[in-house]
Amino acid sequence: MKKIFALTVLTLVALALFAPIAFAEEAKAVASDAKLSYYGMAVLGCGLAIGLAGLGTGIGMGVGLRGATEGVARNPGASGKITTTLIIGLAMIESLAIYALVVVLIVLFANPFKL
């Protein structure tokens, strides 16, 4: 079973690597194609970037909240300090998502073709 899975993954990777060669066409000297290609790749990259940022920060917040609830369950008297630390930590994690959003918006709205 492992060999079939490994062979399938290897085949898919090979197809993904050789697909651009198979579908390649001659370069065109049209500026609009370059703009379209840039903005298409920018949109795909930005979508992937903000998705990964959201996924990572969501996982980080979940792990932090789990730790805080376990800490409060073990020592209810320390809930004030734990809550304060949790809020500060969640704000730091959320700032990473905001930074990713800022970078994504810069990439989307920057105009590299402006003369």
Buried (B, 14 or more C-beta within 10 A) or exposed (E): EEEEEEEEEEEEEEEEEEEEEEEEEEEEEEEEEBEEEBBEEBEEEBEEBBEEBEEBBEEBBEEBEEBBEEBBEEEEEEBEEBEEBBEEBBEEBEEEBEEBBEBBEEBEEEEEEEE
